[in-house]
Amino acid sequence: MASNNKNNNYNPVNIPADNNNNNARNNNSDFVEVHVNKMILGIRTFLNPQYGNTTPEEEAAAVIKVSAATKKYTELKIKILQDSPRDAEKLSKILQAKQKEYQKAQDSEDIERLVTEVDVLEYLLFLVNRGRSVAAGEEIQQ
């Protein structure tokens, strides 16, 4: 999609656009996206070990079928991974709101959904913060 803006670099906060900062932001974004994509691929492979190598007809005829609950849970995880912001402040605010919602929830389906959302958002926040460290050149300890 073409942008009418003169500055094509995405800058969600008003930080001066110098090359070092843009490189760090790009490295952070790449780090997060690589890990998110690996996680999504892992989820899809878990659901179907032949993911990408089967036709819809072959999937429908599979001998071992994934339960509706498992499918719903994994689809929710994928949706959250794909749709969540990649900014630590935004993720923190969303995470806090979901945690408050979880504390007030009483319906079991809401609780299950919120546990999944909080879990995935915590994982994304970790990735964003780790990516920021990697982009800044800090050494990763294993």
Residue pairs with C-beta under 8 A, 6 or more apart in sequence:
7 17
9 17
9 22
9 25
11 17
11 25
12 87
13 87
15 21
23 135
24 132
24 135
24 136
25 135
26 135
27 131
27 134
27 135
28 86
28 128
28 131
28 132
28 134
28 135
29 86
29 131
30 131
31 127
31 130
31 131
31 134
31 135
32 86
32 124
32 127
32 128
32 131
33 86
35 127
36 81
36 82
36 124
36 127
39 81
39 123
40 78
40 81
40 82
41 51
43 74
43 77
43 78
44 51
44 78
45 51
46 74
47 66
47 70
47 71
47 74
48 54
48 59
48 62
48 66
50 58
66 74
73 112
73 116
76 113
76 116
76 117
77 116
77 120
80 116
80 117
80 120
80 121
80 124
81 120
81 124
84 91
84 94
84 120
84 121
84 124
85 91
85 94
86 124
86 128
87 128
88 125
88 128
88 129
88 132
91 121
91 124
91 125
91 128
92 125
94 121
95 118
95 121
95 122
95 125
98 114
98 117
98 118
98 121
99 118
101 110
101 114
102 111
102 114
102 115
102 118
105 111
105 114
130 140
133 140
134 140
